[in-house]
């Protein structure tokens, strides 16, 4: 099959067709015709979710684990006085791999050894295995 390079010259270089029966439609109105047709509904949300950054769970060395253990023991020894502490912890993301590091400060009500969690007096519960740093304040 042979293509003639000049077969469409009349269309490409000729005058644009203007209807004699219908008025000229503005670009805004022309675009509005296609607005209801959203072939990629929800695609913007997917792009935002993919772009949202998460970080991996930090790996603690033995010294860091020991410092956390010492702090939790001190808290437990003084639990009757509802000691105030700051705990940094890793929370896994519910939608994708990874998570984020958060910090919570407040008075500790209970260290639940069965559930392996630190519970603050405001009801916040942090799993001991998710703690990356803890200190009495």
N, CA, C and O atoms as a GROMACS GRO file, in nm:
protein
  548
    1UNK      N    1   0.084  -0.116   0.000
    1UNK     CA    2   0.000   0.000   0.000
    1UNK      C    3   0.090   0.124   0.000
    1UNK      O    4   0.181   0.137   0.082
    2UNK      N    5   0.062   0.212  -0.091
    2UNK     CA    6   0.144   0.331  -0.109
    2UNK      C    7   0.068   0.454  -0.058
    2UNK      O    8  -0.049   0.473  -0.088
    3UNK      N    9   0.138   0.539   0.020
    3UNK     CA   10   0.077   0.660   0.074
    3UNK      C   11   0.124   0.781  -0.004
    3UNK      O   12   0.243   0.800  -0.026
    4UNK      N   13   0.028   0.862  -0.044
    4UNK     CA   14   0.061   0.986  -0.112
    4UNK      C   15   0.080   1.093  -0.005
    4UNK      O   16  -0.013   1.119   0.072
    5UNK      N   17   0.196   1.155   0.001
    5UNK     CA   18   0.228   1.254   0.103
    5UNK      C   19   0.140   1.378   0.092
    5UNK      O   20   0.128   1.453   0.189
    6UNK      N   21   0.078   1.400  -0.021
    6UNK     CA   22  -0.002   1.522  -0.040
    6UNK      C   23  -0.152   1.493  -0.046
    6UNK      O   24  -0.230   1.579  -0.087
    7UNK      N   25  -0.193   1.374  -0.005
    7UNK     CA   26  -0.334   1.336  -0.016
    7UNK      C   27  -0.425   1.422   0.072
    7UNK      O   28  -0.542   1.442   0.038
    8UNK      N   29  -0.374   1.472   0.183
    8UNK     CA   30  -0.458   1.548   0.275
    8UNK      C   31  -0.427   1.698   0.275
    8UNK      O   32  -0.470   1.770   0.365
    9UNK      N   33  -0.355   1.744   0.177
    9UNK     CA   34  -0.320   1.887   0.172
    9UNK      C   35  -0.443   1.977   0.171
    9UNK      O   36  -0.443   2.082   0.234
   10UNK      N   37  -0.547   1.934   0.101
   10UNK     CA   38  -0.667   2.016   0.093
   10UNK      C   39  -0.731   2.034   0.231
   10UNK      O   40  -0.780   2.142   0.264
   11UNK      N   41  -0.730   1.926   0.313
   11UNK     CA   42  -0.787   1.934   0.448
   11UNK      C   43  -0.695   2.010   0.543
   11UNK      O   44  -0.742   2.089   0.625
   12UNK      N   45  -0.567   1.986   0.532
   12UNK     CA   46  -0.473   2.045   0.626
   12UNK      C   47  -0.456   2.195   0.603
   12UNK      O   48  -0.442   2.272   0.699
   13UNK      N   49  -0.456   2.236   0.479
   13UNK     CA   50  -0.424   2.376   0.450
   13UNK      C   51  -0.544   2.456   0.400
   13UNK      O   52  -0.531   2.575   0.371
   14UNK      N   53  -0.658   2.393   0.390
   14UNK     CA   54  -0.776   2.462   0.342
   14UNK      C   55  -0.845   2.538   0.453
   14UNK      O   56  -0.802   2.530   0.569
   15UNK      N   57  -0.949   2.612   0.422
   15UNK     CA   58  -1.022   2.688   0.524
   15UNK      C   59  -1.101   2.593   0.616
   15UNK      O   60  -1.146   2.486   0.575
   16UNK      N   61  -1.117   2.637   0.742
   16UNK     CA   62  -1.191   2.558   0.840
   16UNK      C   63  -1.340   2.571   0.810
   16UNK      O   64  -1.388   2.678   0.775
   17UNK      N   65  -1.410   2.460   0.825
   17UNK     CA   66  -1.554   2.460   0.798
   17UNK      C   67  -1.627   2.538   0.907
   17UNK      O   68  -1.602   2.519   1.026
   18UNK      N   69  -1.716   2.624   0.866
   18UNK     CA   70  -1.800   2.700   0.958
   18UNK      C   71  -1.944   2.675   0.917
   18UNK      O   72  -1.982   2.699   0.802
   19UNK      N   73  -2.025   2.627   1.013
   19UNK     CA   74  -2.163   2.594   0.984
   19UNK      C   75  -2.246   2.719   0.959
   19UNK      O   76  -2.229   2.822   1.025
   20UNK      N   77  -2.334   2.708   0.861
   20UNK     CA   78  -2.425   2.820   0.832
   20UNK      C   79  -2.553   2.806   0.914
   20UNK      O   80  -2.627   2.903   0.930
   21UNK      N   81  -2.578   2.685   0.966
   21UNK     CA   82  -2.702   2.659   1.038
   21UNK      C   83  -2.689   2.674   1.190
   21UNK      O   84  -2.786   2.710   1.256
   22UNK      N   85  -2.573   2.649   1.245
   22UNK     CA   86  -2.556   2.650   1.391
   22UNK      C   87  -2.460   2.762   1.433
   22UNK      O   88  -2.364   2.792   1.363
   23UNK      N   89  -2.488   2.823   1.550
   23UNK     CA   90  -2.398   2.929   1.597
   23UNK      C   91  -2.267   2.867   1.648
   23UNK      O   92  -2.262   2.750   1.686
   24UNK      N   93  -2.162   2.947   1.648
   24UNK     CA   94  -2.031   2.902   1.696
   24UNK      C   95  -2.037   2.872   1.847
   24UNK      O   96  -2.090   2.952   1.924
   25UNK      N   97  -1.984   2.757   1.886
   25UNK     CA   98  -1.985   2.716   2.028
   25UNK      C   99  -1.854   2.759   2.093
   25UNK      O  100  -1.746   2.741   2.036
   26UNK      N  101  -1.863   2.816   2.212
   26UNK     CA  102  -1.742   2.860   2.282
   26UNK      C  103  -1.663   2.738   2.330
   26UNK      O  104  -1.717   2.628   2.342
   27UNK      N  105  -1.534   2.760   2.356
   27UNK     CA  106  -1.451   2.651   2.406
   27UNK      C  107  -1.503   2.600   2.541
   27UNK      O  108  -1.496   2.480   2.568
   28UNK      N  109  -1.554   2.690   2.624
   28UNK     CA  110  -1.608   2.651   2.755
   28UNK      C  111  -1.727   2.556   2.737
   28UNK      O  112  -1.734   2.452   2.804
   29UNK      N  113  -1.818   2.591   2.648
   29UNK     CA  114  -1.935   2.505   2.624
   29UNK      C  115  -1.895   2.373   2.559
   29UNK      O  116  -1.953   2.269   2.589
   30UNK      N  117  -1.796   2.377   2.472
   30UNK     CA  118  -1.749   2.256   2.407
   30UNK      C  119  -1.688   2.160   2.511
   30UNK      O  120  -1.711   2.039   2.506
   31UNK      N  121  -1.611   2.216   2.604
   31UNK     CA  122  -1.550   2.134   2.709
   31UNK      C  123  -1.657   2.077   2.802
   31UNK      O  124  -1.643   1.965   2.851
   32UNK      N  125  -1.763   2.154   2.828
   32UNK     CA  126  -1.870   2.109   2.918
   32UNK      C  127  -1.942   1.987   2.864
   32UNK      O  128  -1.999   1.909   2.941
   33UNK      N  129  -1.941   1.968   2.734
   33UNK     CA  130  -2.005   1.850   2.676
   33UNK      C  131  -1.941   1.721   2.725
   33UNK      O  132  -2.007   1.619   2.741
   34UNK      N  133  -1.811   1.728   2.748
   34UNK     CA  134  -1.737   1.607   2.783
   34UNK      C  135  -1.714   1.593   2.933
   34UNK      O  136  -1.663   1.489   2.977
   35UNK      N  137  -1.748   1.692   3.012
   35UNK     CA  138  -1.725   1.687   3.156
   35UNK      C  139  -1.798   1.570   3.223
   35UNK      O  140  -1.738   1.505   3.308
   36UNK      N  141  -1.925   1.540   3.188
   36UNK     CA  142  -1.992   1.429   3.255
   36UNK      C  143  -1.927   1.293   3.225
   36UNK      O  144  -1.944   1.198   3.301
   37UNK      N  145  -1.855   1.284   3.116
   37UNK     CA  146  -1.791   1.158   3.081
   37UNK      C  147  -1.656   1.152   3.150
   37UNK      O  148  -1.558   1.207   3.100
   38UNK      N  149  -1.651   1.085   3.262
   38UNK     CA  150  -1.527   1.071   3.338
   38UNK      C  151  -1.486   0.924   3.333
   38UNK      O  152  -1.521   0.846   3.422
   39UNK      N  153  -1.413   0.889   3.232
   39UNK     CA  154  -1.373   0.749   3.214
   39UNK      C  155  -1.283   0.703   3.328
   39UNK      O  156  -1.279   0.584   3.359
   40UNK      N  157  -1.213   0.795   3.390
   40UNK     CA  158  -1.118   0.758   3.496
   40UNK      C  159  -1.168   0.809   3.631
   40UNK      O  160  -1.092   0.871   3.706
   41UNK      N  161  -1.293   0.783   3.664
   41UNK     CA  162  -1.350   0.825   3.791
   41UNK      C  163  -1.269   0.766   3.906
   41UNK      O  164  -1.242   0.645   3.907
   42UNK      N  165  -1.230   0.848   4.000
   42UNK     CA  166  -1.152   0.801   4.115
   42UNK      C  167  -1.003   0.796   4.089
   42UNK      O  168  -0.926   0.766   4.180
   43UNK      N  169  -0.962   0.825   3.968
   43UNK     CA  170  -0.820   0.816   3.934
   43UNK      C  171  -0.738   0.919   4.010
   43UNK      O  172  -0.625   0.891   4.050
   44UNK      N  173  -0.794   1.038   4.032
   44UNK     CA  174  -0.722   1.142   4.107
   44UNK      C  175  -0.691   1.095   4.249
   44UNK      O  176  -0.582   1.118   4.300
   45UNK      N  177  -0.788   1.030   4.311
   45UNK     CA  178  -0.766   0.977   4.446
   45UNK      C  179  -0.659   0.870   4.449
   45UNK      O  180  -0.578   0.864   4.541
   46UNK      N  181  -0.658   0.786   4.347
   46UNK     CA  182  -0.554   0.682   4.339
   46UNK      C  183  -0.416   0.743   4.323
   46UNK      O  184  -0.319   0.695   4.382
   47UNK      N  185  -0.406   0.848   4.244
   47UNK     CA  186  -0.277   0.914   4.225
   47UNK      C  187  -0.231   0.976   4.356
   47UNK      O  188  -0.113   0.964   4.392
   48UNK      N  189  -0.321   1.041   4.428
   48UNK     CA  190  -0.286   1.101   4.558
   48UNK      C  191  -0.240   0.995   4.656
   48UNK      O  192  -0.143   1.014   4.729
   49UNK      N  193  -0.311   0.880   4.659
   49UNK     CA  194  -0.275   0.772   4.751
   49UNK      C  195  -0.138   0.715   4.716
   49UNK      O  196  -0.058   0.686   4.806
   50UNK      N  197  -0.109   0.699   4.590
   50UNK     CA  198   0.020   0.646   4.548
   50UNK      C  199   0.131   0.744   4.582
   50UNK      O  200   0.241   0.702   4.619
   51UNK      N  201   0.104   0.872   4.572
   51UNK     CA  202   0.206   0.973   4.600
   51UNK      C  203   0.230   0.992   4.749
   51UNK      O  204   0.335   1.043   4.789
   52UNK      N  205   0.134   0.951   4.833
   52UNK     CA  206   0.150   0.967   4.978
   52UNK      C  207   0.265   0.880   5.027
   52UNK      O  208   0.269   0.760   5.001
   53UNK      N  209   0.358   0.942   5.097
   53UNK     CA  210   0.479   0.872   5.140
   53UNK      C  211   0.458   0.801   5.273
   53UNK      O  212   0.391   0.852   5.362
   54UNK      N  213   0.516   0.684   5.284
   54UNK     CA  214   0.523   0.612   5.409
   54UNK      C  215   0.668   0.574   5.433
   54UNK      O  216   0.748   0.575   5.340
   55UNK      N  217   0.701   0.542   5.556
   55UNK     CA  218   0.838   0.500   5.586
   55UNK      C  219   0.834   0.359   5.645
   55UNK      O  220   0.730   0.313   5.693
   56UNK      N  221   0.946   0.294   5.640
   56UNK     CA  222   0.954   0.159   5.694
   56UNK      C  223   0.967   0.161   5.845
   56UNK      O  224   1.002   0.263   5.905
   57UNK      N  225   0.938   0.047   5.907
   57UNK     CA  226   0.951   0.035   6.052
   57UNK      C  227   1.098   0.045   6.089
   57UNK      O  228   1.181  -0.028   6.035
   58UNK      N  229   1.132   0.135   6.182
   58UNK     CA  230   1.273   0.146   6.223
   58UNK      C  231   1.317   0.021   6.299
   58UNK      O  232   1.241  -0.036   6.377
   59UNK      N  233   1.440  -0.020   6.274
   59UNK     CA  234   1.497  -0.133   6.346
   59UNK      C  235   1.579  -0.080   6.462
   59UNK      O  236   1.669   0.002   6.444
   60UNK      N  237   1.548  -0.127   6.581
   60UNK     CA  238   1.617  -0.081   6.702
   60UNK      C  239   1.731  -0.175   6.735
   60UNK      O  240   1.718  -0.297   6.723
   61UNK      N  241   1.843  -0.117   6.777
   61UNK     CA  242   1.953  -0.204   6.823
   61UNK      C  243   1.929  -0.239   6.970
   61UNK      O  244   1.836  -0.189   7.032
   62UNK      N  245   2.012  -0.324   7.024
   62UNK     CA  246   1.993  -0.373   7.162
   62UNK      C  247   2.001  -0.261   7.264
   62UNK      O  248   1.928  -0.265   7.364
   63UNK      N  249   2.086  -0.162   7.243
   63UNK     CA  250   2.097  -0.051   7.338
   63UNK      C  251   1.967   0.030   7.342
   63UNK      O  252   1.921   0.068   7.450
   64UNK      N  253   1.908   0.057   7.225
   64UNK     CA  254   1.782   0.131   7.220
   64UNK      C  255   1.669   0.053   7.287
   64UNK      O  256   1.586   0.110   7.358
   65UNK      N  257   1.665  -0.079   7.264
   65UNK     CA  258   1.564  -0.163   7.328
   65UNK      C  259   1.582  -0.161   7.480
   65UNK      O  260   1.484  -0.159   7.554
   66UNK      N  261   1.707  -0.163   7.525
   66UNK     CA  262   1.736  -0.162   7.668
   66UNK      C  263   1.689  -0.031   7.732
   66UNK      O  264   1.631  -0.032   7.840
   67UNK      N  265   1.713   0.082   7.664
   67UNK     CA  266   1.670   0.212   7.717
   67UNK      C  267   1.517   0.219   7.728
   67UNK      O  268   1.464   0.274   7.825
   68UNK      N  269   1.447   0.165   7.630
   68UNK     CA  270   1.301   0.161   7.635
   68UNK      C  271   1.255   0.075   7.753
   68UNK      O  272   1.164   0.112   7.826
   69UNK      N  273   1.319  -0.040   7.770
   69UNK     CA  274   1.284  -0.131   7.880
   69UNK      C  275   1.305  -0.064   8.015
   69UNK      O  276   1.221  -0.076   8.104
   70UNK      N  277   1.417   0.005   8.031
   70UNK     CA  278   1.446   0.074   8.158
   70UNK      C  279   1.340   0.181   8.185
   70UNK      O  280   1.290   0.193   8.297
   71UNK      N  281   1.304   0.258   8.083
   71UNK     CA  282   1.203   0.362   8.100
   71UNK      C  283   1.068   0.301   8.138
   71UNK      O  284   1.000   0.352   8.228
   72UNK      N  285   1.028   0.193   8.070
   72UNK     CA  286   0.900   0.130   8.103
   72UNK      C  287   0.900   0.072   8.244
   72UNK      O  288   0.798   0.074   8.312
   73UNK      N  289   1.014   0.020   8.288
   73UNK     CA  290   1.023  -0.030   8.427
   73UNK      C  291   1.008   0.085   8.526
   73UNK      O  292   0.940   0.070   8.628
   74UNK      N  293   1.070   0.199   8.498
   74UNK     CA  294   1.056   0.316   8.586
   74UNK      C  295   0.911   0.364   8.590
   74UNK      O  296   0.861   0.402   8.696
   75UNK      N  297   0.846   0.363   8.475
   75UNK     CA  298   0.706   0.403   8.471
   75UNK      C  299   0.622   0.307   8.554
   75UNK      O  300   0.538   0.350   8.633
   76UNK      N  301   0.646   0.177   8.536
   76UNK     CA  302   0.568   0.077   8.610
   76UNK      C  303   0.590   0.089   8.760
   76UNK      O  304   0.497   0.071   8.838
   77UNK      N  305   0.714   0.119   8.802
   77UNK     CA  306   0.744   0.134   8.945
   77UNK      C  307   0.672   0.254   9.005
   77UNK      O  308   0.643   0.256   9.125
   78UNK      N  309   0.643   0.355   8.921
   78UNK     CA  310   0.578   0.477   8.970
   78UNK      C  311   0.436   0.492   8.917
   78UNK      O  312   0.384   0.604   8.913
   79UNK      N  313   0.373   0.383   8.875
   79UNK     CA  314   0.242   0.391   8.810
   79UNK      C  315   0.134   0.450   8.901
   79UNK      O  316   0.038   0.509   8.851
   80UNK      N  317   0.149   0.436   9.031
   80UNK     CA  318   0.050   0.490   9.125
   80UNK      C  319   0.041   0.643   9.116
   80UNK      O  320  -0.064   0.701   9.142
   81UNK      N  321   0.152   0.708   9.081
   81UNK     CA  322   0.153   0.854   9.072
   81UNK      C  323   0.120   0.903   8.930
   81UNK      O  324   0.133   1.022   8.901
   82UNK      N  325   0.078   0.812   8.842
   82UNK     CA  326   0.042   0.844   8.704
   82UNK      C  327   0.152   0.928   8.637
   82UNK      O  328   0.130   1.045   8.606
   83UNK      N  329   0.270   0.867   8.616
   83UNK     CA  330   0.384   0.944   8.565
   83UNK      C  331   0.358   0.999   8.423
   83UNK      O  332   0.288   0.938   8.343
   84UNK      N  333   0.418   1.114   8.397
   84UNK     CA  334   0.407   1.176   8.265
   84UNK      C  335   0.523   1.128   8.179
   84UNK      O  336   0.638   1.126   8.224
   85UNK      N  337   0.492   1.090   8.055
   85UNK     CA  338   0.596   1.038   7.966
   85UNK      C  339   0.569   1.083   7.822
   85UNK      O  340   0.458   1.121   7.786
   86UNK      N  341   0.675   1.076   7.743
   86UNK     CA  342   0.665   1.097   7.598
   86UNK      C  343   0.708   0.967   7.533
   86UNK      O  344   0.815   0.913   7.560
   87UNK      N  345   0.622   0.918   7.445
   87UNK     CA  346   0.652   0.793   7.375
   87UNK      C  347   0.642   0.818   7.225
   87UNK      O  348   0.540   0.864   7.175
   88UNK      N  349   0.750   0.784   7.155
   88UNK     CA  350   0.751   0.787   7.008
   88UNK      C  351   0.727   0.644   6.962
   88UNK      O  352   0.787   0.550   7.014
   89UNK      N  353   0.639   0.629   6.864
   89UNK     CA  354   0.603   0.494   6.820
   89UNK      C  355   0.577   0.489   6.671
   89UNK      O  356   0.549   0.591   6.608
   90UNK      N  357   0.587   0.370   6.616
   90UNK     CA  358   0.562   0.347   6.474
   90UNK      C  359   0.420   0.293   6.459
   90UNK      O  360   0.382   0.198   6.528
   91UNK      N  361   0.344   0.353   6.368
   91UNK     CA  362   0.208   0.306   6.339
   91UNK      C  363   0.204   0.263   6.193
   91UNK      O  364   0.234   0.342   6.103
   92UNK      N  365   0.166   0.138   6.170
   92UNK     CA  366   0.157   0.086   6.034
   92UNK      C  367   0.044   0.155   5.960
   92UNK      O  368  -0.060   0.186   6.018
   93UNK      N  369   0.063   0.178   5.831
   93UNK     CA  370  -0.039   0.239   5.746
   93UNK      C  371  -0.145   0.134   5.714
   93UNK      O  372  -0.111   0.018   5.687
   94UNK      N  373  -0.270   0.173   5.716
   94UNK     CA  374  -0.380   0.079   5.691
   94UNK      C  375  -0.399   0.048   5.543
   94UNK      O  376  -0.459  -0.053   5.508
   95UNK      N  377  -0.348   0.137   5.455
   95UNK     CA  378  -0.375   0.123   5.313
   95UNK      C  379  -0.257   0.072   5.230
   95UNK      O  380  -0.276   0.014   5.124
   96UNK      N  381  -0.136   0.094   5.278
   96UNK     CA  382  -0.020   0.053   5.200
   96UNK      C  383   0.094   0.012   5.290
   96UNK      O  384   0.088   0.030   5.412
   97UNK      N  385   0.196  -0.042   5.231
   97UNK     CA  386   0.311  -0.090   5.307
   97UNK      C  387   0.383   0.028   5.373
   97UNK      O  388   0.392   0.136   5.315
   98UNK      N  389   0.434   0.005   5.492
   98UNK     CA  390   0.505   0.109   5.566
   98UNK      C  391   0.415   0.173   5.669
   98UNK      O  392   0.315   0.115   5.710
   99UNK      N  393   0.452   0.292   5.711
   99UNK     CA  394   0.374   0.362   5.812
   99UNK      C  395   0.439   0.495   5.843
   99UNK      O  396   0.508   0.553   5.760
  100UNK      N  397   0.417   0.543   5.965
  100UNK     CA  398   0.470   0.672   6.008
  100UNK      C  399   0.505   0.666   6.155
  100UNK      O  400   0.457   0.580   6.229
  101UNK      N  401   0.589   0.759   6.197
  101UNK     CA  402   0.629   0.770   6.337
  101UNK      C  403   0.550   0.883   6.400
  101UNK      O  404   0.542   0.994   6.346
  102UNK      N  405   0.492   0.854   6.516
  102UNK     CA  406   0.412   0.952   6.590
  102UNK      C  407   0.470   0.965   6.730
  102UNK      O  408   0.546   0.880   6.775
  103UNK      N  409   0.432   1.072   6.797
  103UNK     CA  410   0.475   1.095   6.934
  103UNK      C  411   0.352   1.127   7.018
  103UNK      O  412   0.262   1.200   6.974
  104UNK      N  413   0.348   1.072   7.139
  104UNK     CA  414   0.237   1.101   7.229
  104UNK      C  415   0.293   1.134   7.367
  104UNK      O  416   0.383   1.068   7.417
  105UNK      N  417   0.237   1.238   7.426
  105UNK     CA  418   0.283   1.283   7.558
  105UNK      C  419   0.163   1.289   7.650
  105UNK      O  420   0.057   1.339   7.612
  106UNK      N  421   0.179   1.238   7.770
  106UNK     CA  422   0.071   1.244   7.866
  106UNK      C  423   0.100   1.159   7.988
  106UNK      O  424   0.208   1.101   8.002
  107UNK      N  425   0.001   1.152   8.077
  107UNK     CA  426   0.014   1.071   8.198
  107UNK      C  427  -0.025   0.927   8.167
  107UNK      O  428  -0.125   0.902   8.100
  108UNK      N  429   0.054   0.835   8.215
  108UNK     CA  430   0.030   0.694   8.188
  108UNK      C  431  -0.055   0.635   8.301
  108UNK      O  432  -0.024   0.650   8.419
  109UNK      N  433  -0.162   0.568   8.261
  109UNK     CA  434  -0.254   0.508   8.359
  109UNK      C  435  -0.217   0.363   8.388
  109UNK      O  436  -0.219   0.320   8.503
  110UNK      N  437  -0.183   0.286   8.283
  110UNK     CA  438  -0.160   0.142   8.299
  110UNK      C  439  -0.055   0.095   8.199
  110UNK      O  440  -0.048   0.145   8.087
  111UNK      N  441   0.025  -0.001   8.241
  111UNK     CA  442   0.104  -0.079   8.147
  111UNK      C  443   0.044  -0.218   8.150
  111UNK      O  444   0.060  -0.292   8.247
  112UNK      N  445  -0.026  -0.252   8.043
  112UNK     CA  446  -0.097  -0.381   8.033
  112UNK      C  447   0.001  -0.485   7.977
  112UNK      O  448   0.029  -0.488   7.858
  113UNK      N  449   0.051  -0.570   8.066
  113UNK     CA  450   0.149  -0.670   8.023
  113UNK      C  451   0.086  -0.780   7.940
  113UNK      O  452   0.152  -0.838   7.854
  114UNK      N  453  -0.041  -0.810   7.962
  114UNK     CA  454  -0.109  -0.913   7.885
  114UNK      C  455  -0.127  -0.868   7.740
  114UNK      O  456  -0.101  -0.944   7.647
  115UNK      N  457  -0.173  -0.743   7.722
  115UNK     CA  458  -0.193  -0.689   7.587
  115UNK      C  459  -0.064  -0.629   7.532
  115UNK      O  460  -0.059  -0.591   7.415
  116UNK      N  461   0.039  -0.621   7.614
  116UNK     CA  462   0.168  -0.560   7.577
  116UNK      C  463   0.146  -0.419   7.522
  116UNK      O  464   0.185  -0.386   7.411
  117UNK      N  465   0.079  -0.337   7.608
  117UNK     CA  466   0.048  -0.201   7.566
  117UNK      C  467   0.064  -0.103   7.681
  117UNK      O  468   0.047  -0.138   7.798
  118UNK      N  469   0.098   0.020   7.646
  118UNK     CA  470   0.103   0.130   7.740
  118UNK      C  471  -0.024   0.211   7.717
  118UNK      O  472  -0.052   0.251   7.604
  119UNK      N  473  -0.101   0.234   7.824
  119UNK     CA  474  -0.228   0.305   7.810
  119UNK      C  475  -0.220   0.436   7.889
  119UNK      O  476  -0.194   0.438   8.009
  120UNK      N  477  -0.244   0.546   7.816
  120UNK     CA  478  -0.242   0.679   7.878
  120UNK      C  479  -0.377   0.706   7.942
  120UNK      O  480  -0.476   0.640   7.911
  121UNK      N  481  -0.381   0.806   8.031
  121UNK     CA  482  -0.507   0.837   8.099
  121UNK      C  483  -0.611   0.898   8.004
  121UNK      O  484  -0.729   0.905   8.040
  122UNK      N  485  -0.570   0.943   7.885
  122UNK     CA  486  -0.667   0.993   7.787
  122UNK      C  487  -0.722   0.880   7.699
  122UNK      O  488  -0.799   0.906   7.607
  123UNK      N  489  -0.683   0.756   7.726
  123UNK     CA  490  -0.733   0.641   7.653
  123UNK      C  491  -0.644   0.594   7.539
  123UNK      O  492  -0.668   0.488   7.482
  124UNK      N  493  -0.542   0.671   7.504
  124UNK     CA  494  -0.451   0.632   7.397
  124UNK      C  495  -0.375   0.507   7.438
  124UNK      O  496  -0.320   0.499   7.548
  125UNK      N  497  -0.372   0.409   7.350
  125UNK     CA  498  -0.303   0.283   7.376
  125UNK      C  499  -0.194   0.263   7.271
  125UNK      O  500  -0.220   0.275   7.151
  126UNK      N  501  -0.074   0.234   7.317
  126UNK     CA  502   0.040   0.213   7.226
  126UNK      C  503   0.100   0.077   7.257
  126UNK      O  504   0.134   0.048   7.371
  127UNK      N  505   0.111  -0.006   7.154
  127UNK     CA  506   0.170  -0.138   7.172
  127UNK      C  507   0.319  -0.124   7.205
  127UNK      O  508   0.390  -0.045   7.143
  128UNK      N  509   0.364  -0.200   7.302
  128UNK     CA  510   0.503  -0.193   7.345
  128UNK      C  511   0.598  -0.225   7.231
  128UNK      O  512   0.706  -0.166   7.220
  129UNK      N  513   0.560  -0.319   7.144
  129UNK     CA  514   0.647  -0.356   7.032
  129UNK      C  515   0.661  -0.246   6.928
  129UNK      O  516   0.752  -0.250   6.845
  130UNK      N  517   0.571  -0.146   6.931
  130UNK     CA  518   0.577  -0.036   6.835
  130UNK      C  519   0.656   0.084   6.887
  130UNK      O  520   0.680   0.179   6.813
  131UNK      N  521   0.696   0.081   7.014
  131UNK     CA  522   0.767   0.194   7.074
  131UNK      C  523   0.909   0.199   7.019
  131UNK      O  524   0.980   0.098   7.013
  132UNK      N  525   0.949   0.320   6.977
  132UNK     CA  526   1.086   0.339   6.929
  132UNK      C  527   1.168   0.429   7.022
  132UNK      O  528   1.291   0.431   7.015
  133UNK      N  529   1.098   0.503   7.109
  133UNK     CA  530   1.168   0.582   7.210
  133UNK      C  531   1.070   0.617   7.320
  133UNK      O  532   0.953   0.644   7.293
  134UNK      N  533   1.118   0.616   7.443
  134UNK     CA  534   1.032   0.650   7.556
  134UNK      C  535   1.115   0.725   7.661
  134UNK      O  536   1.232   0.693   7.685
  135UNK      N  537   1.051   0.826   7.721
  135UNK     CA  538   1.122   0.899   7.828
  135UNK      C  539   1.020   0.957   7.926
  135UNK      O  540   0.910   0.996   7.887
  136UNK      N  541   1.059   0.963   8.051
  136UNK     CA  542   0.979   1.030   8.153
  136UNK      C  543   1.002   1.179   8.138
  136UNK      O  544   1.114   1.224   8.115
  137UNK      N  545   0.894   1.257   8.152
  137UNK     CA  546   0.909   1.404   8.142
  137UNK      C  547   0.857   1.470   8.267
  137UNK      O  548   0.862   1.593   8.278
   0.00000   0.00000   0.00000
